Amino acid sequence: MLLGIGMIAVVLALILGIASVTSVYLDVKRLTAMADSAAVAGAGNTAPGGYYAGGLPAAPVAMDDASVRSAAVDDLASQAELGVASAGGLSDVGVSDAHAEDGRIAVVTLSGHSRPPVLPWGLLPFEGFDISATGSARTTTGP
């Protein structure tokens, strides 16, 4: 009987550990999708006048860091309104870096805090994981 109780405890600990690892993995994937969305918003934040000069397609005006950051923060706020940022154990999501590389590539890095829901937080002096994800998007013109 003692061996059976020990086996049940080991199996239960294994199941809870796997569930916690899965929760952190899903938070990383969610943060990566949010970073990609914010980068696309940053890349799409080019004025229409930058694409058309005199009615003919032209090369887009170079992006700047301020416009990429502004679009990324706005996109992150809209995702927060939809509840994407607070799903699962993900919290404290924010833009840690947003810049334009070569004037055509928007790179956005988001950071957040993942706290797996099934770990015994009262017993562990551990507050979760700080995670980050980077997304990039490029503006293109032409066929």
MODELLER restraints for C-alpha pairs under 7 A, 6 or more apart:
rsr = mdl.restraints
at = mdl.atoms
rsr.add(forms.Gaussian(group=physical.xy_distance, feature=features.Distance(at['CA:16:A'], at['CA:118:A']), mean=6.23, stdev=0.5))
rsr.add(forms.Gaussian(group=physical.xy_distance, feature=features.Distance(at['CA:20:A'], at['CA:116:A']), mean=5.10, stdev=0.5))
rsr.add(forms.Gaussian(group=physical.xy_distance, feature=features.Distance(at['CA:20:A'], at['CA:117:A']), mean=6.89, stdev=0.5))
rsr.add(forms.Gaussian(group=physical.xy_distance, feature=features.Distance(at['CA:20:A'], at['CA:118:A']), mean=6.10, stdev=0.5))
rsr.add(forms.Gaussian(group=physical.xy_distance, feature=features.Distance(at['CA:20:A'], at['CA:119:A']), mean=6.75, stdev=0.5))
rsr.add(forms.Gaussian(group=physical.xy_distance, feature=features.Distance(at['CA:23:A'], at['CA:116:A']), mean=5.75, stdev=0.5))
rsr.add(forms.Gaussian(group=physical.xy_distance, feature=features.Distance(at['CA:24:A'], at['CA:114:A']), mean=6.15, stdev=0.5))
rsr.add(forms.Gaussian(group=physical.xy_distance, feature=features.Distance(at['CA:24:A'], at['CA:116:A']), mean=6.23, stdev=0.5))
rsr.add(forms.Gaussian(group=physical.xy_distance, feature=features.Distance(at['CA:27:A'], at['CA:88:A']), mean=6.94, stdev=0.5))
rsr.add(forms.Gaussian(group=physical.xy_distance, feature=features.Distance(at['CA:27:A'], at['CA:89:A']), mean=6.96, stdev=0.5))
rsr.add(forms.Gaussian(group=physical.xy_distance, feature=features.Distance(at['CA:27:A'], at['CA:90:A']), mean=5.92, stdev=0.5))
rsr.add(forms.Gaussian(group=physical.xy_distance, feature=features.Distance(at['CA:27:A'], at['CA:114:A']), mean=6.52, stdev=0.5))
rsr.add(forms.Gaussian(group=physical.xy_distance, feature=features.Distance(at['CA:28:A'], at['CA:131:A']), mean=6.85, stdev=0.5))
rsr.add(forms.Gaussian(group=physical.xy_distance, feature=features.Distance(at['CA:31:A'], at['CA:133:A']), mean=6.07, stdev=0.5))
rsr.add(forms.Gaussian(group=physical.xy_distance, feature=features.Distance(at['CA:32:A'], at['CA:133:A']), mean=5.08, stdev=0.5))
rsr.add(forms.Gaussian(group=physical.xy_distance, feature=features.Distance(at['CA:32:A'], at['CA:134:A']), mean=6.54, stdev=0.5))
rsr.add(forms.Gaussian(group=physical.xy_distance, feature=features.Distance(at['CA:32:A'], at['CA:135:A']), mean=6.75, stdev=0.5))
rsr.add(forms.Gaussian(group=physical.xy_distance, feature=features.Distance(at['CA:35:A'], at['CA:108:A']), mean=6.07, stdev=0.5))
rsr.add(forms.Gaussian(group=physical.xy_distance, feature=features.Distance(at['CA:35:A'], at['CA:109:A']), mean=6.27, stdev=0.5))
rsr.add(forms.Gaussian(group=physical.xy_distance, feature=features.Distance(at['CA:35:A'], at['CA:110:A']), mean=5.92, stdev=0.5))
rsr.add(forms.Gaussian(group=physical.xy_distance, feature=features.Distance(at['CA:35:A'], at['CA:133:A']), mean=6.38, stdev=0.5))
rsr.add(forms.Gaussian(group=physical.xy_distance, feature=features.Distance(at['CA:35:A'], at['CA:134:A']), mean=5.75, stdev=0.5))
rsr.add(forms.Gaussian(group=physical.xy_distance, feature=features.Distance(at['CA:35:A'], at['CA:135:A']), mean=4.78, stdev=0.5))
rsr.add(forms.Gaussian(group=physical.xy_distance, feature=features.Distance(at['CA:36:A'], at['CA:135:A']), mean=4.29, stdev=0.5))
rsr.add(forms.Gaussian(group=physical.xy_distance, feature=features.Distance(at['CA:36:A'], at['CA:136:A']), mean=6.20, stdev=0.5))
rsr.add(forms.Gaussian(group=physical.xy_distance, feature=features.Distance(at['CA:38:A'], at['CA:72:A']), mean=4.48, stdev=0.5))
rsr.add(forms.Gaussian(group=physical.xy_distance, feature=features.Distance(at['CA:38:A'], at['CA:75:A']), mean=5.51, stdev=0.5))
rsr.add(forms.Gaussian(group=physical.xy_distance, feature=features.Distance(at['CA:38:A'], at['CA:76:A']), mean=6.50, stdev=0.5))
rsr.add(forms.Gaussian(group=physical.xy_distance, feature=features.Distance(at['CA:38:A'], at['CA:108:A']), mean=6.65, stdev=0.5))
rsr.add(forms.Gaussian(group=physical.xy_distance, feature=features.Distance(at['CA:39:A'], at['CA:72:A']), mean=6.45, stdev=0.5))
rsr.add(forms.Gaussian(group=physical.xy_distance, feature=features.Distance(at['CA:39:A'], at['CA:106:A']), mean=5.56, stdev=0.5))
rsr.add(forms.Gaussian(group=physical.xy_distance, feature=features.Distance(at['CA:39:A'], at['CA:107:A']), mean=5.82, stdev=0.5))
rsr.add(forms.Gaussian(group=physical.xy_distance, feature=features.Distance(at['CA:39:A'], at['CA:108:A']), mean=5.35, stdev=0.5))
rsr.add(forms.Gaussian(group=physical.xy_distance, feature=features.Distance(at['CA:39:A'], at['CA:135:A']), mean=5.72, stdev=0.5))
rsr.add(forms.Gaussian(group=physical.xy_distance, feature=features.Distance(at['CA:39:A'], at['CA:136:A']), mean=5.19, stdev=0.5))
rsr.add(forms.Gaussian(group=physical.xy_distance, feature=features.Distance(at['CA:39:A'], at['CA:137:A']), mean=5.45, stdev=0.5))
rsr.add(forms.Gaussian(group=physical.xy_distance, feature=features.Distance(at['CA:40:A'], at['CA:137:A']), mean=5.31, stdev=0.5))
rsr.add(forms.Gaussian(group=physical.xy_distance, feature=features.Distance(at['CA:41:A'], at['CA:71:A']), mean=5.65, stdev=0.5))
rsr.add(forms.Gaussian(group=physical.xy_distance, feature=features.Distance(at['CA:41:A'], at['CA:72:A']), mean=6.18, stdev=0.5))
rsr.add(forms.Gaussian(group=physical.xy_distance, feature=features.Distance(at['CA:41:A'], at['CA:75:A']), mean=6.57, stdev=0.5))
rsr.add(forms.Gaussian(group=physical.xy_distance, feature=features.Distance(at['CA:42:A'], at['CA:67:A']), mean=6.83, stdev=0.5))
rsr.add(forms.Gaussian(group=physical.xy_distance, feature=features.Distance(at['CA:42:A'], at['CA:68:A']), mean=4.19, stdev=0.5))
rsr.add(forms.Gaussian(group=physical.xy_distance, feature=features.Distance(at['CA:42:A'], at['CA:69:A']), mean=6.91, stdev=0.5))
rsr.add(forms.Gaussian(group=physical.xy_distance, feature=features.Distance(at['CA:42:A'], at['CA:71:A']), mean=4.91, stdev=0.5))
rsr.add(forms.Gaussian(group=physical.xy_distance, feature=features.Distance(at['CA:42:A'], at['CA:72:A']), mean=5.61, stdev=0.5))
rsr.add(forms.Gaussian(group=physical.xy_distance, feature=features.Distance(at['CA:42:A'], at['CA:106:A']), mean=5.86, stdev=0.5))
rsr.add(forms.Gaussian(group=physical.xy_distance, feature=features.Distance(at['CA:43:A'], at['CA:68:A']), mean=6.78, stdev=0.5))
rsr.add(forms.Gaussian(group=physical.xy_distance, feature=features.Distance(at['CA:43:A'], at['CA:105:A']), mean=6.71, stdev=0.5))
rsr.add(forms.Gaussian(group=physical.xy_distance, feature=features.Distance(at['CA:43:A'], at['CA:106:A']), mean=5.26, stdev=0.5))
rsr.add(forms.Gaussian(group=physical.xy_distance, feature=features.Distance(at['CA:43:A'], at['CA:137:A']), mean=5.96, stdev=0.5))
rsr.add(forms.Gaussian(group=physical.xy_distance, feature=features.Distance(at['CA:43:A'], at['CA:138:A']), mean=6.15, stdev=0.5))
rsr.add(forms.Gaussian(group=physical.xy_distance, feature=features.Distance(at['CA:43:A'], at['CA:139:A']), mean=5.86, stdev=0.5))
rsr.add(forms.Gaussian(group=physical.xy_distance, feature=features.Distance(at['CA:45:A'], at['CA:67:A']), mean=6.66, stdev=0.5))
rsr.add(forms.Gaussian(group=physical.xy_distance, feature=features.Distance(at['CA:45:A'], at['CA:68:A']), mean=6.96, stdev=0.5))
rsr.add(forms.Gaussian(group=physical.xy_distance, feature=features.Distance(at['CA:45:A'], at['CA:71:A']), mean=6.52, stdev=0.5))
rsr.add(forms.Gaussian(group=physical.xy_distance, feature=features.Distance(at['CA:46:A'], at['CA:63:A']), mean=6.63, stdev=0.5))
rsr.add(forms.Gaussian(group=physical.xy_distance, feature=features.Distance(at['CA:50:A'], at['CA:60:A']), mean=4.83, stdev=0.5))
rsr.add(forms.Gaussian(group=physical.xy_distance, feature=features.Distance(at['CA:50:A'], at['CA:61:A']), mean=4.74, stdev=0.5))
rsr.add(forms.Gaussian(group=physical.xy_distance, feature=features.Distance(at['CA:51:A'], at['CA:57:A']), mean=5.88, stdev=0.5))
rsr.add(forms.Gaussian(group=physical.xy_distance, feature=features.Distance(at['CA:51:A'], at['CA:58:A']), mean=5.29, stdev=0.5))
rsr.add(forms.Gaussian(group=physical.xy_distance, feature=features.Distance(at['CA:51:A'], at['CA:59:A']), mean=6.10, stdev=0.5))
rsr.add(forms.Gaussian(group=physical.xy_distance, feature=features.Distance(at['CA:51:A'], at['CA:60:A']), mean=4.82, stdev=0.5))
rsr.add(forms.Gaussian(group=physical.xy_distance, feature=features.Distance(at['CA:52:A'], at['CA:58:A']), mean=5.42, stdev=0.5))
rsr.add(forms.Gaussian(group=physical.xy_distance, feature=features.Distance(at['CA:59:A'], at['CA:141:A']), mean=6.55, stdev=0.5))
rsr.add(forms.Gaussian(group=physical.xy_distance, feature=features.Distance(at['CA:62:A'], at['CA:103:A']), mean=4.25, stdev=0.5))
rsr.add(forms.Gaussian(group=physical.xy_distance, feature=features.Distance(at['CA:62:A'], at['CA:104:A']), mean=5.96, stdev=0.5))
rsr.add(forms.Gaussian(group=physical.xy_distance, feature=features.Distance(at['CA:63:A'], at['CA:100:A']), mean=6.12, stdev=0.5))
rsr.add(forms.Gaussian(group=physical.xy_distance, feature=features.Distance(at['CA:63:A'], at['CA:103:A']), mean=4.71, stdev=0.5))
rsr.add(forms.Gaussian(group=physical.xy_distance, feature=features.Distance(at['CA:63:A'], at['CA:104:A']), mean=6.10, stdev=0.5))
rsr.add(forms.Gaussian(group=physical.xy_distance, feature=features.Distance(at['CA:64:A'], at['CA:100:A']), mean=5.80, stdev=0.5))
rsr.add(forms.Gaussian(group=physical.xy_distance, feature=features.Distance(at['CA:64:A'], at['CA:103:A']), mean=6.47, stdev=0.5))
rsr.add(forms.Gaussian(group=physical.xy_distance, feature=features.Distance(at['CA:65:A'], at['CA:98:A']), mean=6.66, stdev=0.5))
rsr.add(forms.Gaussian(group=physical.xy_distance, feature=features.Distance(at['CA:65:A'], at['CA:99:A']), mean=4.40, stdev=0.5))
rsr.add(forms.Gaussian(group=physical.xy_distance, feature=features.Distance(at['CA:65:A'], at['CA:100:A']), mean=5.26, stdev=0.5))
rsr.add(forms.Gaussian(group=physical.xy_distance, feature=features.Distance(at['CA:68:A'], at['CA:98:A']), mean=6.19, stdev=0.5))
rsr.add(forms.Gaussian(group=physical.xy_distance, feature=features.Distance(at['CA:68:A'], at['CA:99:A']), mean=6.04, stdev=0.5))
rsr.add(forms.Gaussian(group=physical.xy_distance, feature=features.Distance(at['CA:68:A'], at['CA:100:A']), mean=6.70, stdev=0.5))
rsr.add(forms.Gaussian(group=physical.xy_distance, feature=features.Distance(at['CA:68:A'], at['CA:106:A']), mean=6.40, stdev=0.5))
rsr.add(forms.Gaussian(group=physical.xy_distance, feature=features.Distance(at['CA:69:A'], at['CA:98:A']), mean=4.99, stdev=0.5))
rsr.add(forms.Gaussian(group=physical.xy_distance, feature=features.Distance(at['CA:69:A'], at['CA:99:A']), mean=6.64, stdev=0.5))
rsr.add(forms.Gaussian(group=physical.xy_distance, feature=features.Distance(at['CA:73:A'], at['CA:95:A']), mean=6.70, stdev=0.5))
rsr.add(forms.Gaussian(group=physical.xy_distance, feature=features.Distance(at['CA:79:A'], at['CA:85:A']), mean=6.32, stdev=0.5))
rsr.add(forms.Gaussian(group=physical.xy_distance, feature=features.Distance(at['CA:80:A'], at['CA:86:A']), mean=6.97, stdev=0.5))
rsr.add(forms.Gaussian(group=physical.xy_distance, feature=features.Distance(at['CA:85:A'], at['CA:91:A']), mean=6.95, stdev=0.5))
rsr.add(forms.Gaussian(group=physical.xy_distance, feature=features.Distance(at['CA:85:A'], at['CA:93:A']), mean=6.62, stdev=0.5))
rsr.add(forms.Gaussian(group=physical.xy_distance, feature=features.Distance(at['CA:89:A'], at['CA:114:A']), mean=5.27, stdev=0.5))
rsr.add(forms.Gaussian(group=physical.xy_distance, feature=features.Distance(at['CA:89:A'], at['CA:115:A']), mean=4.94, stdev=0.5))
rsr.add(forms.Gaussian(group=physical.xy_distance, feature=features.Distance(at['CA:89:A'], at['CA:116:A']), mean=5.75, stdev=0.5))
rsr.add(forms.Gaussian(group=physical.xy_distance, feature=features.Distance(at['CA:89:A'], at['CA:117:A']), mean=6.51, stdev=0.5))
rsr.add(forms.Gaussian(group=physical.xy_distance, feature=features.Distance(at['CA:90:A'], at['CA:112:A']), mean=6.61, stdev=0.5))
rsr.add(forms.Gaussian(group=physical.xy_distance, feature=features.Distance(at['CA:90:A'], at['CA:113:A']), mean=5.65, stdev=0.5))
rsr.add(forms.Gaussian(group=physical.xy_distance, feature=features.Distance(at['CA:90:A'], at['CA:114:A']), mean=4.65, stdev=0.5))
rsr.add(forms.Gaussian(group=physical.xy_distance, feature=features.Distance(at['CA:90:A'], at['CA:115:A']), mean=6.65, stdev=0.5))
rsr.add(forms.Gaussian(group=physical.xy_distance, feature=features.Distance(at['CA:91:A'], at['CA:112:A']), mean=5.85, stdev=0.5))
rsr.add(forms.Gaussian(group=physical.xy_distance, feature=features.Distance(at['CA:91:A'], at['CA:113:A']), mean=5.17, stdev=0.5))
rsr.add(forms.Gaussian(group=physical.xy_distance, feature=features.Distance(at['CA:91:A'], at['CA:114:A']), mean=6.45, stdev=0.5))
rsr.add(forms.Gaussian(group=physical.xy_distance, feature=features.Distance(at['CA:92:A'], at['CA:112:A']), mean=5.10, stdev=0.5))
rsr.add(forms.Gaussian(group=physical.xy_distance, feature=features.Distance(at['CA:92:A'], at['CA:113:A']), mean=5.83, stdev=0.5))
rsr.add(forms.Gaussian(group=physical.xy_distance, feature=features.Distance(at['CA:93:A'], at['CA:110:A']), mean=6.79, stdev=0.5))
rsr.add(forms.Gaussian(group=physical.xy_distance, feature=features.Distance(at['CA:93:A'], at['CA:111:A']), mean=5.60, stdev=0.5))
rsr.add(forms.Gaussian(group=physical.xy_distance, feature=features.Distance(at['CA:93:A'], at['CA:112:A']), mean=4.20, stdev=0.5))
rsr.add(forms.Gaussian(group=physical.xy_distance, feature=features.Distance(at['CA:94:A'], at['CA:110:A']), mean=5.61, stdev=0.5))
rsr.add(forms.Gaussian(group=physical.xy_distance, feature=features.Distance(at['CA:94:A'], at['CA:111:A']), mean=5.60, stdev=0.5))
rsr.add(forms.Gaussian(group=physical.xy_distance, feature=features.Distance(at['CA:94:A'], at['CA:112:A']), mean=6.50, stdev=0.5))
rsr.add(forms.Gaussian(group=physical.xy_distance, feature=features.Distance(at['CA:95:A'], at['CA:109:A']), mean=6.10, stdev=0.5))
rsr.add(forms.Gaussian(group=physical.xy_distance, feature=features.Distance(at['CA:95:A'], at['CA:110:A']), mean=4.58, stdev=0.5))
rsr.add(forms.Gaussian(group=physical.xy_distance, feature=features.Distance(at['CA:95:A'], at['CA:111:A']), mean=6.45, stdev=0.5))
rsr.add(forms.Gaussian(group=physical.xy_distance, feature=features.Distance(at['CA:96:A'], at['CA:109:A']), mean=5.68, stdev=0.5))
rsr.add(forms.Gaussian(group=physical.xy_distance, feature=features.Distance(at['CA:96:A'], at['CA:110:A']), mean=5.40, stdev=0.5))
rsr.add(forms.Gaussian(group=physical.xy_distance, feature=features.Distance(at['CA:96:A'], at['CA:111:A']), mean=6.09, stdev=0.5))
rsr.add(forms.Gaussian(group=physical.xy_distance, feature=features.Distance(at['CA:97:A'], at['CA:108:A']), mean=5.76, stdev=0.5))
rsr.add(forms.Gaussian(group=physical.xy_distance, feature=features.Distance(at['CA:97:A'], at['CA:109:A']), mean=4.98, stdev=0.5))
rsr.add(forms.Gaussian(group=physical.xy_distance, feature=features.Distance(at['CA:97:A'], at['CA:110:A']), mean=6.98, stdev=0.5))
rsr.add(forms.Gaussian(group=physical.xy_distance, feature=features.Distance(at['CA:98:A'], at['CA:107:A']), mean=5.68, stdev=0.5))
rsr.add(forms.Gaussian(group=physical.xy_distance, feature=features.Distance(at['CA:98:A'], at['CA:108:A']), mean=4.32, stdev=0.5))
rsr.add(forms.Gaussian(group=physical.xy_distance, feature=features.Distance(at['CA:98:A'], at['CA:109:A']), mean=6.21, stdev=0.5))
rsr.add(forms.Gaussian(group=physical.xy_distance, feature=features.Distance(at['CA:99:A'], at['CA:106:A']), mean=6.01, stdev=0.5))
rsr.add(forms.Gaussian(group=physical.xy_distance, feature=features.Distance(at['CA:99:A'], at['CA:107:A']), mean=5.51, stdev=0.5))
rsr.add(forms.Gaussian(group=physical.xy_distance, feature=features.Distance(at['CA:99:A'], at['CA:108:A']), mean=6.63, stdev=0.5))
rsr.add(forms.Gaussian(group=physical.xy_distance, feature=features.Distance(at['CA:100:A'], at['CA:106:A']), mean=4.61, stdev=0.5))
rsr.add(forms.Gaussian(group=physical.xy_distance, feature=features.Distance(at['CA:100:A'], at['CA:107:A']), mean=6.09, stdev=0.5))
rsr.add(forms.Gaussian(group=physical.xy_distance, feature=features.Distance(at['CA:104:A'], at['CA:138:A']), mean=5.69, stdev=0.5))
rsr.add(forms.Gaussian(group=physical.xy_distance, feature=features.Distance(at['CA:104:A'], at['CA:139:A']), mean=5.58, stdev=0.5))
rsr.add(forms.Gaussian(group=physical.xy_distance, feature=features.Distance(at['CA:105:A'], at['CA:136:A']), mean=6.67, stdev=0.5))
rsr.add(forms.Gaussian(group=physical.xy_distance, feature=features.Distance(at['CA:105:A'], at['CA:137:A']), mean=5.60, stdev=0.5))
rsr.add(forms.Gaussian(group=physical.xy_distance, feature=features.Distance(at['CA:105:A'], at['CA:138:A']), mean=4.31, stdev=0.5))
rsr.add(forms.Gaussian(group=physical.xy_distance, feature=features.Distance(at['CA:105:A'], at['CA:139:A']), mean=6.53, stdev=0.5))
rsr.add(forms.Gaussian(group=physical.xy_distance, feature=features.Distance(at['CA:106:A'], at['CA:136:A']), mean=5.44, stdev=0.5))
rsr.add(forms.Gaussian(group=physical.xy_distance, feature=features.Distance(at['CA:106:A'], at['CA:137:A']), mean=5.30, stdev=0.5))
rsr.add(forms.Gaussian(group=physical.xy_distance, feature=features.Distance(at['CA:106:A'], at['CA:138:A']), mean=6.27, stdev=0.5))
rsr.add(forms.Gaussian(group=physical.xy_distance, feature=features.Distance(at['CA:107:A'], at['CA:135:A']), mean=5.84, stdev=0.5))
rsr.add(forms.Gaussian(group=physical.xy_distance, feature=features.Distance(at['CA:107:A'], at['CA:136:A']), mean=4.37, stdev=0.5))
rsr.add(forms.Gaussian(group=physical.xy_distance, feature=features.Distance(at['CA:107:A'], at['CA:137:A']), mean=6.74, stdev=0.5))
rsr.add(forms.Gaussian(group=physical.xy_distance, feature=features.Distance(at['CA:108:A'], at['CA:134:A']), mean=5.62, stdev=0.5))
rsr.add(forms.Gaussian(group=physical.xy_distance, feature=features.Distance(at['CA:108:A'], at['CA:135:A']), mean=5.38, stdev=0.5))
rsr.add(forms.Gaussian(group=physical.xy_distance, feature=features.Distance(at['CA:108:A'], at['CA:136:A']), mean=6.28, stdev=0.5))
rsr.add(forms.Gaussian(group=physical.xy_distance, feature=features.Distance(at['CA:109:A'], at['CA:132:A']), mean=6.87, stdev=0.5))
rsr.add(forms.Gaussian(group=physical.xy_distance, feature=features.Distance(at['CA:109:A'], at['CA:133:A']), mean=5.61, stdev=0.5))
rsr.add(forms.Gaussian(group=physical.xy_distance, feature=features.Distance(at['CA:109:A'], at['CA:134:A']), mean=4.20, stdev=0.5))
rsr.add(forms.Gaussian(group=physical.xy_distance, feature=features.Distance(at['CA:109:A'], at['CA:135:A']), mean=6.41, stdev=0.5))
rsr.add(forms.Gaussian(group=physical.xy_distance, feature=features.Distance(at['CA:110:A'], at['CA:132:A']), mean=5.51, stdev=0.5))
rsr.add(forms.Gaussian(group=physical.xy_distance, feature=features.Distance(at['CA:110:A'], at['CA:133:A']), mean=5.46, stdev=0.5))
rsr.add(forms.Gaussian(group=physical.xy_distance, feature=features.Distance(at['CA:110:A'], at['CA:134:A']), mean=6.37, stdev=0.5))
rsr.add(forms.Gaussian(group=physical.xy_distance, feature=features.Distance(at['CA:111:A'], at['CA:131:A']), mean=5.73, stdev=0.5))
rsr.add(forms.Gaussian(group=physical.xy_distance, feature=features.Distance(at['CA:111:A'], at['CA:132:A']), mean=4.13, stdev=0.5))
rsr.add(forms.Gaussian(group=physical.xy_distance, feature=features.Distance(at['CA:111:A'], at['CA:133:A']), mean=6.52, stdev=0.5))
rsr.add(forms.Gaussian(group=physical.xy_distance, feature=features.Distance(at['CA:112:A'], at['CA:130:A']), mean=5.90, stdev=0.5))
rsr.add(forms.Gaussian(group=physical.xy_distance, feature=features.Distance(at['CA:112:A'], at['CA:131:A']), mean=5.44, stdev=0.5))
rsr.add(forms.Gaussian(group=physical.xy_distance, feature=features.Distance(at['CA:112:A'], at['CA:132:A']), mean=6.20, stdev=0.5))
rsr.add(forms.Gaussian(group=physical.xy_distance, feature=features.Distance(at['CA:113:A'], at['CA:128:A']), mean=6.92, stdev=0.5))
rsr.add(forms.Gaussian(group=physical.xy_distance, feature=features.Distance(at['CA:113:A'], at['CA:129:A']), mean=5.67, stdev=0.5))
rsr.add(forms.Gaussian(group=physical.xy_distance, feature=features.Distance(at['CA:113:A'], at['CA:130:A']), mean=4.55, stdev=0.5))
rsr.add(forms.Gaussian(group=physical.xy_distance, feature=features.Distance(at['CA:113:A'], at['CA:131:A']), mean=5.94, stdev=0.5))
rsr.add(forms.Gaussian(group=physical.xy_distance, feature=features.Distance(at['CA:114:A'], at['CA:128:A']), mean=5.67, stdev=0.5))
rsr.add(forms.Gaussian(group=physical.xy_distance, feature=features.Distance(at['CA:114:A'], at['CA:129:A']), mean=5.09, stdev=0.5))
rsr.add(forms.Gaussian(group=physical.xy_distance, feature=features.Distance(at['CA:114:A'], at['CA:130:A']), mean=6.26, stdev=0.5))
rsr.add(forms.Gaussian(group=physical.xy_distance, feature=features.Distance(at['CA:114:A'], at['CA:131:A']), mean=6.87, stdev=0.5))
rsr.add(forms.Gaussian(group=physical.xy_distance, feature=features.Distance(at['CA:115:A'], at['CA:127:A']), mean=6.83, stdev=0.5))
rsr.add(forms.Gaussian(group=physical.xy_distance, feature=features.Distance(at['CA:115:A'], at['CA:128:A']), mean=4.40, stdev=0.5))
rsr.add(forms.Gaussian(group=physical.xy_distance, feature=features.Distance(at['CA:115:A'], at['CA:129:A']), mean=6.35, stdev=0.5))
rsr.add(forms.Gaussian(group=physical.xy_distance, feature=features.Distance(at['CA:116:A'], at['CA:128:A']), mean=6.83, stdev=0.5))
